[in-house]
């Protein structure tokens, strides 16, 4: 056996590692779901980043722009690009906080609420259809695993600041 063959046989490639395989599978599934969701949301003339904002405003009426950016893990520049698009369409409104005028509070308009509900129906139907053959217990295990990972990554990120 020559030295090159010996190196290849003893070297463990990332794709041979079970955790790497798991990570790639989750990432690819996420990417494919995003692509499909993008196509399905096109009839409502919104994209997944808009939906993320709308759903959060649906759940947390009056949230600040800063809190929303933190929840979505995006920078303020990203927010300042997306929010005006939704505001121009009459889907959201921004207003100053009564106590601190520097803080902007976000809310859905009536048409924003209706569009959010339609988009959530599309998203939920896609998820249900895509995962219908997966046992609920396994879905919950994946969710719990990913939630733990998110917490670790957020903590590591905070520790770097």
MITIGU-110792 format. One record per atom (N, C-alpha, C, O, CB): residue in three letters; z, x, y. Coordinates in pm, whole numbers, padded with zeros to 5 digits, always signed. Atoms other than C-alpha are relative to their C-alpha. Glycine has a CB too. Example, Ala and Ser with C-alpha at 12.3 -4.5 7.8 and 13.67 -1.06 7.14 Angstrom:
2
ALA+00000+00089-00119;ALA+00780+01230-00450;ALA+00000+00090+00120;ALA+00066+00194+00118;ALA+00125-00099+00003;SER-00006-00082-00119;SER+00714+01367-00106;SER+00073-00077+00109;SER+00090-00026+00220;SER-00142+00041+00046;
***
This chain:
161
UNK+00000+00085-00117;UNK+00000+00000+00000;UNK+00000+00090+00124;UNK+00082+00181+00136;UNK+00123-00097-00001;UNK+00002-00081-00120;UNK-00096+00144+00336;UNK+00102-00050+00102;UNK+00159-00157+00087;UNK-00141+00001+00060;UNK-00104+00028-00100;UNK+00130+00146+00641;UNK-00026-00133+00073;UNK+00068-00206+00103;UNK+00007+00115+00101;UNK+00035+00124-00071;UNK-00056-00143+00813;UNK+00037-00121-00086;UNK+00096-00216-00035;UNK-00151-00003+00036;UNK-00033+00112+00089;UNK-00020-00374+00509;UNK+00151-00016-00010;UNK+00203-00128-00011;UNK-00062+00022-00140;UNK-00147+00003+00010;UNK+00348-00282+00480;UNK+00060-00066+00125;UNK+00153-00146+00114;UNK+00056+00143-00019;UNK-00049+00058-00125;UNK+00405-00372+00847;UNK-00024-00151+00002;UNK+00064-00228+00040;UNK-00068+00067+00121;UNK+00033+00143+00001;UNK+00230-00708+00808;UNK+00088-00075-00098;UNK+00137-00183-00066;UNK-00149-00020-00036;UNK-00080+00070+00100;UNK+00419-00800+00491;UNK+00147-00013+00041;UNK+00210-00113+00008;UNK-00009+00073-00133;UNK-00140+00003-00038;UNK+00761-00719+00641;UNK+00022-00069+00135;UNK+00136-00101+00171;UNK+00056+00139+00005;UNK-00011+00061-00132;UNK+00687-00871+00981;UNK+00008-00152-00015;UNK-00070-00212-00089;UNK-00121+00039+00091;UNK-00012+00146+00001;UNK+00801-01230+01034;UNK-00064-00055+00125;UNK-00018-00031+00236;UNK+00149-00045-00011;UNK+00071+00058-00113;UNK+00559-01417+01253;UNK+00074-00124+00049;UNK+00140-00192-00030;UNK-00146-00035-00038;UNK-00073+00117-00053;UNK+00697-01688+01483;UNK-00035-00129-00074;UNK+00052-00211-00100;UNK-00030-00018+00148;UNK+00041+00125+00064;UNK+00493-01960+01310;UNK+00054-00015-00142;UNK+00044-00123-00201;UNK-00151-00009-00002;UNK-00063+00008+00132;UNK+00668-01877+00981;UNK+00147-00042+00011;UNK+00211-00070-00090;UNK-00011+00135-00072;UNK-00140+00030-00023;UNK+01007-01953+01134;UNK+00018-00152+00013;UNK-00052-00215+00093;UNK+00052+00073+00128;UNK-00017+00146-00003;UNK+01134-02312+01075;UNK+00031-00056+00139;UNK-00016-00164+00174;UNK+00110-00041-00095;UNK-00033+00050-00134;UNK+01276-02347+01428;UNK-00122+00003+00091;UNK-00143-00087+00173;UNK+00115+00083+00062;UNK+00123-00010-00078;UNK+00950-02230+01583;UNK-00093-00116-00039;UNK-00151-00182+00048;UNK-00071+00138-00023;UNK+00086+00108+00049;UNK+00758-02477+01367;UNK+00047-00135+00055;UNK-00034-00218+00096;UNK+00000-00003-00155;UNK-00057+00123-00053;UNK+00993-02756+01474;UNK-00032-00014+00149;UNK-00073-00121+00195;UNK+00152-00004-00023;UNK+00024+00002-00144;UNK+00958-02664+01841;UNK-00146-00030+00032;UNK-00175-00113+00119;UNK+00041+00135+00063;UNK+00143+00022-00023;UNK+00579-02652+01826;UNK-00037-00145-00035;UNK-00115-00208+00038;UNK-00086+00099-00085;UNK+00030+00138+00039;UNK+00567-02989+01645;UNK+00047-00098+00108;UNK-00025-00192+00143;UNK+00067-00033-00135;UNK-00051+00087-00106;UNK+00786-03153+01912;UNK-00088+00012+00124;UNK-00124-00088+00185;UNK+00149+00035+00034;UNK+00082-00023-00119;UNK+00582-02997+02193;UNK-00137-00064-00014;UNK-00186-00127+00080;UNK-00015+00150+00027;UNK+00134+00059+00021;UNK+00248-03104+02041;UNK+00006-00152-00002;UNK-00081-00218+00054;UNK-00060+00051-00132;UNK-00016+00146+00002;UNK+00373-03458+01972;UNK+00018-00052+00142;UNK-00039-00155+00179;UNK+00120-00041-00089;UNK-00024+00040-00139;UNK+00495-03481+02330;UNK-00130+00004+00081;UNK-00161-00088+00156;UNK+00107+00091+00064;UNK+00126-00014-00073;UNK+00165-03356+02467;UNK-00099-00110-00038;UNK-00165-00167+00049;UNK-00062+00139-00027;UNK+00092+00105+00044;UNK-00037-03600+02255;UNK+00044-00138+00048;UNK-00039-00220+00087;UNK-00011+00001-00153;UNK-00051+00127-00051;UNK+00189-03891+02353;UNK-00029-00012+00149;UNK-00067-00120+00196;UNK+00152-00013-00026;UNK+00028+00002-00144;UNK+00149-03796+02721;UNK-00148-00030+00025;UNK-00181-00107+00115;UNK+00039+00135+00065;UNK+00143+00025-00016;UNK-00230-03791+02683;UNK-00033-00146-00027;UNK-00110-00208+00048;UNK-00081+00090-00093;UNK+00024+00140+00034;UNK-00230-04133+02516;UNK+00058-00091+00106;UNK-00006-00188+00148;UNK+00058-00034-00138;UNK-00064+00081-00104;UNK+00015-04275+02770;UNK-00082+00004+00128;UNK-00097-00098+00196;UNK+00144+00050+00026;UNK+00083-00012-00120;UNK-00203-04143+03052;UNK-00119-00095-00008;UNK-00151-00163+00089;UNK-00049+00146+00017;UNK+00115+00090+00018;UNK-00503-04332+02911;UNK+00041-00147+00011;UNK-00029-00227+00073;UNK-00067+00025-00137;UNK-00046+00139+00000;UNK-00302-04652+02862;UNK+00048-00046+00139;UNK+00032-00162+00176;UNK+00113-00019-00101;UNK-00049+00036-00133;UNK-00147-04642+03210;UNK-00112-00007+00103;UNK-00093-00060+00213;UNK+00104+00101+00046;UNK+00112-00001-00094;UNK-00489-04596+03373;UNK-00033-00140+00050;UNK-00074-00156+00165;UNK-00123+00063-00066;UNK+00030+00139-00042;UNK-00534-04976+03380;UNK+00092-00046+00114;UNK+00058-00137+00188;UNK+00014-00096-00119;UNK-00093+00033-00109;UNK-00232-04990+03615;UNK-00016+00097+00118;UNK+00053+00084+00219;UNK+00144+00004-00051;UNK+00026-00101-00102;UNK-00365-04696+03820;UNK+00124+00085+00031;UNK+00152+00117+00147;UNK-00050-00066+00127;UNK-00111-00095-00016;UNK-00056-04481+03761;UNK-00007+00102-00112;UNK-00074+00081-00214;UNK+00138-00074-00001;UNK-00007-00108+00098;UNK+00012-04161+03571;UNK+00145+00015-00047;UNK+00236-00037+00018;UNK-00055+00135+00061;UNK-00138-00017+00050;UNK+00317-04058+03363;UNK+00102+00048+00105;UNK+00215-00001+00104;UNK-00001+00096-00113;UNK-00102-00039-00100;UNK+00486-03877+03657;UNK+00040-00117+00092;UNK+00156-00127+00133;UNK-00052+00116+00086;UNK-00033+00119-00079;UNK+00462-04201+03860;UNK+00092-00091-00080;UNK+00189-00146-00027;UNK-00129-00076+00041;UNK-00082+00086+00086;UNK+00606-04394+03566;UNK+00142+00052-00008;UNK+00238-00026-00004;UNK-00061-00010-00140;UNK-00135-00059+00004;UNK+00899-04152+03543;UNK+00078-00039+00125;UNK+00196-00074+00116;UNK-00008+00154-00011;UNK-00067+00038-00125;UNK+00980-04223+03907;UNK+00033-00149-00001;UNK+00146-00188+00029;UNK-00089+00034+00121;UNK-00020+00145-00002;UNK+00935-04599+03874;UNK+00113-00043-00094;UNK+00196-00127-00058;UNK-00129-00072-00038;UNK-00105+00037+00097;UNK+01155-04623+03563;UNK+00137+00039+00053;UNK+00233-00037+00041;UNK-00026+00068-00137;UNK-00129-00042-00053;UNK+01431-04424+03729;UNK+00044-00087+00117;UNK+00163-00116+00130;UNK-00007+00146+00043;UNK-00036+00089-00110;UNK+01419-04641+04039;UNK+00035-00140-00052;UNK+00119-00209+00005;UNK-00115-00009+00103;UNK-00031+00127+00064;UNK+01422-04947+03816;UNK+00145+00003-00051;UNK+00219-00094-00035;UNK-00099-00030-00117;UNK-00136-00014+00056;UNK+01740-04819+03648;UNK+00105+00032+00105;UNK+00218-00016+00097;UNK+00001+00109-00105;UNK-00098-00050-00096;UNK+01907-04656+03949;UNK-00045-00032+00142;UNK-00079+00058+00219;UNK+00020+00152-00017;UNK+00041+00044-00133;UNK+01823-04858+04258;UNK+00083+00070+00107;UNK+00205+00077+00097;UNK+00013-00153+00013;UNK-00070-00065-00110;UNK+01909-04672+04578;UNK+00032+00147-00024;UNK+00105+00208+00054;UNK+00125-00072+00027;UNK-00023-00141+00030;UNK+01910-04327+04418;UNK-00061+00085+00113;UNK-00159+00046+00175;UNK-00062+00039-00139;UNK+00056-00088-00103;UNK+01854-04039+04659;UNK-00118+00078-00057;UNK-00132+00094-00179;UNK+00109+00098+00055;UNK+00113-00081+00043;UNK+01538-03830+04650;UNK+00048+00122-00078;UNK-00013+00161-00177;UNK-00084+00043+00120;UNK-00053-00120+00065;UNK+01747-03528+04553;UNK+00050-00032-00141;UNK+00024+00043-00234;UNK+00113+00060+00085;UNK-00049+00040+00133;UNK+01917-03712+04264;UNK-00117-00029-00093;UNK-00114+00008-00210;UNK+00093-00124+00010;UNK+00118+00031+00081;UNK+01581-03837+04143;UNK-00069+00128-00046;UNK-00105+00139-00164;UNK-00098-00088+00080;UNK+00063-00128+00037;UNK+01431-03487+04149;UNK+00081+00070-00108;UNK+00024+00129-00200;UNK-00014+00092+00124;UNK-00086-00064+00100;UNK+01730-03358+03952;UNK-00014-00071-00136;UNK-00023-00004-00239;UNK+00149-00004+00047;UNK+00016+00074+00126;UNK+01697-03635+03690;UNK-00133+00031-00068;UNK-00141+00041-00190;UNK+00012-00150+00025;UNK+00134-00023+00055;UNK+01326-03566+03648;UNK-00030+00147-00022;UNK-00137+00182-00072;UNK-00104-00059+00093;UNK+00016-00145+00017;UNK+01375-03188+03645;UNK-00123+00053+00074;UNK-00195+00139+00024;UNK-00011+00034-00147;UNK+00113-00047-00081;UNK+01117-03140+03920;UNK+00051+00046+00137;UNK+00160+00008+00180;UNK-00107-00112+00016;UNK-00036-00049-00132;UNK+01125-02965+04254;UNK-00027-00104+00107;UNK-00098-00202+00086;UNK-00075+00127+00031;UNK+00019+00093-00112;UNK+01138-03138+04588;UNK-00145-00006+00045;UNK-00190-00110+00092;UNK+00088+00040+00116;UNK+00141+00001-00042;UNK+00779-03035+04660;UNK-00080-00098-00086;UNK-00168-00168-00037;UNK-00061+00142-00010;UNK+00065+00096+00089;UNK+00666-03233+04356;UNK+00031-00143+00042;UNK-00058-00228+00045;UNK+00044+00024-00145;UNK-00043+00133-00045;UNK+00866-03534+04476;UNK-00073-00038+00129;UNK-00120-00151+00144;UNK+00153-00004+00022;UNK+00059+00032-00130;UNK+00726-03507+04827;UNK-00150-00025-00011;UNK-00211-00075+00083;UNK+00027+00113+00098;UNK+00142+00029+00022;UNK+00376-03526+04681;UNK-00016-00139-00064;UNK-00107-00215-00028;UNK-00065+00108-00090;UNK+00013+00124+00076;UNK+00434-03823+04445;UNK+00053-00123+00075;UNK-00008-00230+00070;UNK+00072+00013-00131;UNK-00062+00115-00066;UNK+00661-04046+04653;UNK-00090-00067+00105;UNK-00098-00190+00107;UNK+00129+00042+00066;UNK+00087+00066-00098;UNK+00417-04102+04942;UNK-00113-00082-00065;UNK-00155-00185-00011;UNK-00061+00104+00093;UNK+00105+00075+00070;UNK+00151-04213+04691;UNK+00052-00139-00039;UNK-00017-00240-00023;UNK-00048+00077-00126;UNK-00059+00128+00043;UNK+00384-04482+04556;UNK+00038-00086+00121;UNK+00026-00208+00117;UNK+00124+00025-00088;UNK-00038+00073-00122;UNK+00504-04576+04903;UNK-00124-00062+00066;UNK-00119-00177+00111;UNK+00072+00096+00101;UNK+00125+00047-00061;UNK+00147-04611+05034;UNK-00054-00123-00074;UNK-00114-00212-00013;UNK-00107+00113-00001;UNK+00044+00115+00081;UNK+00072-04854+04749;UNK+00098-00117+00009;UNK+00074-00223-00049;UNK-00016+00042-00146;UNK-00097+00108-00016;UNK+00376-05060+04846;UNK+00088-00021-00122;UNK+00139-00131-00144;UNK-00071-00128+00031;UNK-00079+00012+00123;UNK+00560-04988+04520;UNK+00146+00042+00020;UNK+00236-00006-00049;UNK-00062+00084-00110;UNK-00136-00045-00028;UNK+00864-04809+04663;UNK+00023-00001+00150;UNK-00070-00006+00230;UNK+00024+00143-00059;UNK-00035-00018-00140;UNK+01049-04788+04989;UNK+00109+00104+00012;UNK+00197+00114-00074;UNK+00044-00133+00065;UNK-00100-00102-00029;UNK+01251-04506+05137;UNK+00074-00043+00126;UNK+00014-00086+00224;UNK-00065+00142+00017;UNK-00080+00033-00118;UNK+01535-04570+05375;UNK+00114+00100+00013;UNK+00160+00156-00086;UNK+00055-00145-00007;UNK-00110-00094-00024;UNK+01803-04356+05535;UNK+00130-00057-00054;UNK+00153-00178-00050;UNK+00013+00030+00151;UNK-00133+00035+00047;UNK+02148-04360+05384;UNK+00083-00042+00122;UNK+00075+00020+00228;UNK+00068+00120-00077;UNK-00080+00050-00112;UNK+02390-04557+05603;UNK+00104+00101+00047;UNK+00134+00110+00166;UNK+00069-00129-00039;UNK-00106-00096-00034;UNK+02655-04283+05589;UNK-00055+00136+00042;UNK+00003+00204+00127;UNK+00093+00017-00118;UNK+00057-00131-00028;UNK+02432-03975+05600;UNK-00151-00016+00023;UNK-00227-00030-00073;UNK+00029+00100-00116;UNK+00141+00028-00036;UNK+02099-04018+05782;UNK-00097+00105-00054;UNK-00218+00081-00058;UNK-00014-00007+00151;UNK+00088-00103+00056;UNK+01965-03695+05629;UNK-00043-00035-00142;UNK-00143+00017-00191;UNK+00071+00136+00000;UNK+00027+00038+00139;UNK+01971-03857+05281;UNK-00093-00122-00002;UNK-00068-00222+00066;UNK+00133-00031-00076;UNK+00091+00113+00017;UNK+01681-04083+05183;UNK+00029-00069-00132;UNK+00035-00006-00237;UNK-00148+00047+00006;UNK-00024+00084+00118;UNK+01750-04367+04939;UNK-00131-00066-00040;UNK-00210-00107+00045;UNK+00110-00106+00027;UNK+00125+00054+00053;UNK+01473-04499+04716;UNK+00024-00130-00075;UNK+00122-00144-00148;UNK-00068+00102-00093;UNK-00007+00128+00071;UNK+01414-04852+04590;UNK-00140-00047-00031;UNK-00237-00011+00037;UNK+00076-00105+00083;UNK+00126+00064+00032;UNK+01138-05046+04424;UNK-00018-00123+00089;UNK+00078-00191+00124;UNK-00005-00039-00151;UNK+00033+00127-00065;UNK+00963-05322+04612;UNK-00018-00102-00113;UNK-00013-00067-00230;UNK-00131+00012+00091;UNK+00023+00103+00102;UNK+00900-05652+04432;UNK-00124+00035-00083;UNK-00122+00021-00205;UNK-00018-00140+00066;UNK+00120-00036+00077;UNK+00549-05536+04338;UNK+00023+00127-00082;UNK-00034+00143-00189;UNK-00121+00019+00094;UNK-00035-00120+00077;UNK+00691-05199+04229;UNK+00079-00035-00124;UNK+00061+00025-00230;UNK+00080+00096+00086;UNK-00079+00046+00114;UNK+00937-05378+04004;UNK-00091-00062-00107;UNK-00075-00036-00226;UNK+00107-00103+00047;UNK+00094+00064+00092;UNK+00659-05587+03849;UNK-00087+00104-00071;UNK-00105+00098-00193;UNK-00089-00101+00075;UNK+00083-00105+00060;UNK+00435-05284+03794;UNK+00082+00085-00098;UNK+00032+00123-00204;UNK-00061+00090+00110;UNK-00088-00078+00089;UNK+00729-05092+03643;UNK+00018-00072-00133;UNK+00012-00011-00240;UNK+00138+00025+00067;UNK-00019+00078+00123;UNK+00788-05372+03393;UNK-00126+00002-00085;UNK-00118+00014-00208;UNK+00038-00145+00034;UNK+00126-00006+00075;UNK+00420-05377+03296;UNK-00018+00137-00065;UNK-00059+00147-00181;UNK-00120-00032+00093;UNK+00015-00136+00051;UNK+00416-04999+03255;UNK+00098+00028-00113;UNK+00064+00094-00211;UNK+00018+00103+00112;UNK-00099-00020+00106;UNK+00737-05001+03051;UNK-00042-00072-00128;UNK-00016-00023-00238;UNK+00139-00049+00045;UNK+00051+00071+00118;UNK+00580-05258+02818;UNK-00106+00085-00071;UNK-00105+00096-00194;UNK-00060-00138+00039;UNK+00104-00087+00057;UNK+00281-05027+02767;UNK+00064+00119-00070;UNK+00028+00152-00183;UNK-00098+00048+00110;UNK-00065-00118+00056;UNK+00504-04725+02708;UNK+00079-00035-00126;UNK+00069+00035-00227;UNK+00094+00063+00104;UNK-00081+00041+00115;UNK+00740-04909+02471;UNK-00089-00036-00119;UNK-00058+00000-00233;UNK+00090-00119+00037;UNK+00092+00037+00108;UNK+00449-05053+02270;UNK-00060+00126-00064;UNK-00074+00134-00186;UNK-00112-00092+00053;UNK+00056-00125+00052;UNK+00298-04705+02237;UNK+00102+00073-00087;UNK+00068+00121-00196;UNK-00044+00091+00116;UNK-00105-00068+00077;UNK+00628-04554+02120;UNK+00027-00075-00130;UNK+00036-00014-00237;UNK+00130+00011+00083;UNK-00025+00079+00121;UNK+00693-04841+01877;UNK-00111+00018-00102;UNK-00085+00038-00221;UNK+00015-00149+00036;UNK+00114-00014+00091;UNK+00343-04817+01730;UNK-00005+00140-00061;UNK-00030+00156-00180;UNK-00132-00029+00075;UNK+00008-00138+00047;UNK+00355-04438+01704;UNK+00110+00035-00100;UNK+00088+00115-00191;UNK+00008+00095+00118;UNK-00116-00036+00084;UNK+00698-04427+01537;UNK+00037-00107-00102;UNK+00141-00096-00167;UNK+00119+00029+00088;UNK-00037+00112+00087;UNK+00689-04749+01333;UNK+00024+00041-00146;UNK+00101-00024-00216;UNK-00107-00105+00004;UNK-00019-00041+00139;UNK+00668-04562+01002;UNK+00115+00100-00017;UNK+00146+00140-00129;UNK-00129+00061-00055;UNK-00111-00095+00006;UNK+00956-04328+01089;UNK+00133-00075-00010;UNK+00158-00167+00067;UNK+00000+00094+00124;UNK-00131+00067+00011;UNK+01305-04432+00973;UNK+00082+00017+00129;UNK+00084+00125+00188;UNK+00079+00056-00121;UNK-00082-00001-00122;UNK+01535-04520+01265;UNK+00100+00116-00004;UNK+00122+00182+00098;UNK+00074-00135+00016;UNK-00100-00107+00011;UNK+01796-04273+01133;UNK-00060+00135+00036;UNK+00004+00216+00103;UNK+00058+00004-00143;UNK+00066-00127-00032;UNK+01546-03987+01157;UNK-00034+00008+00148;UNK-00021+00114+00209;UNK-00127+00018-00085;UNK+00028+00003-00144;UNK+01441-04094+01507;UNK+00126+00035+00078;UNK+00121+00110+00175;UNK-00054-00138+00044;UNK-00126-00026-00068;UNK+01806-04089+01611;UNK+00044+00145-00017;UNK+00100+00205+00075;UNK+00109-00094-00052;UNK-00034-00140+00023;UNK+01859-03747+01453;UNK-00081+00092+00091;UNK-00027+00186+00149;UNK-00024+00038-00148;UNK+00085-00081-00088;UNK+01564-03603+01645;UNK+00048-00014+00144;UNK+00059+00085+00217;UNK-00150-00043-00012;UNK-00048+00024-00137;UNK+01690-03765+01967;UNK+00129+00077+00027;UNK+00143+00140+00131;UNK+00022-00151+00023;UNK-00127-00070-00019;UNK+02039-03624+01919;UNK-00020+00150+00007;UNK+00043+00218+00089;UNK+00097-00034-00113;UNK+00029-00143+00000;UNK+01903-03280+01843;UNK-00061+00042+00134;UNK-00021+00143+00192;UNK-00094+00037-00116;UNK+00065-00032-00126;UNK+01680-03282+02151;UNK+00097-00015+00118;UNK+00091+00063+00213;UNK-00123-00091+00021;UNK-00099+00018-00107;UNK+01965-03414+02370;UNK+00097+00118+00005;UNK+00135+00163+00113;UNK+00079-00131-00020;UNK-00086-00120+00003;UNK+02188-03126+02256;UNK-00075+00120+00058;UNK-00018+00198+00134;UNK+00047+00031-00146;UNK+00082-00110-00051;UNK+01905-02883+02328;UNK-00012-00009+00152;UNK+00001+00091+00222;UNK-00139-00001-00065;UNK+00011+00020-00146;UNK+01857-03032+02676;UNK+00129+00044+00068;UNK+00124+00114+00170;UNK-00030-00149+00032;UNK-00128-00039-00060;UNK+02228-02988+02750;UNK+00019+00152+00000;UNK+00065+00209+00099;UNK+00116-00067-00076;UNK-00011-00147+00006;UNK+02222-02624+02633;UNK-00091+00066+00103;UNK-00050+00159+00173;UNK-00034+00051-00141;UNK+00095-00060-00094;UNK+01912-02547+02839;UNK+00043-00023+00144;UNK+00031+00067+00227;UNK-00139-00058-00022;UNK-00049+00026-00135;UNK+02055-02716+03148;UNK+00117+00089+00035;UNK+00128+00138+00147;UNK+00040-00146+00014;UNK-00117-00086-00023;UNK+02378-02520+03108;UNK-00046+00144+00023;UNK+00002+00211+00115;UNK+00098-00008-00120;UNK+00051-00135-00016;UNK+02189-02192+03063;UNK-00066+00018+00136;UNK-00049+00120+00202;UNK-00100+00034-00111;UNK+00068-00004-00129;UNK+01979-02272+03370;UNK+00103+00004+00114;UNK+00087+00079+00210;UNK-00093-00121+00015;UNK-00107+00002-00102;UNK+02293-02351+03573;UNK+00073+00133+00005;UNK+00112+00180+00112;UNK+00101-00113-00028;UNK-00069-00129+00007;UNK+02454-02027+03455;UNK-00082+00111+00070;UNK-00025+00209+00119;UNK+00028+00039-00148;UNK+00087-00099-00064;UNK+02154-01833+03592;UNK+00004-00011+00152;UNK-00024+00086+00223;UNK-00144-00016-00049;UNK-00006+00021-00146;UNK+02198-01983+03941;UNK+00113+00070+00066;UNK+00130+00062+00187;UNK+00009-00145+00032;
***
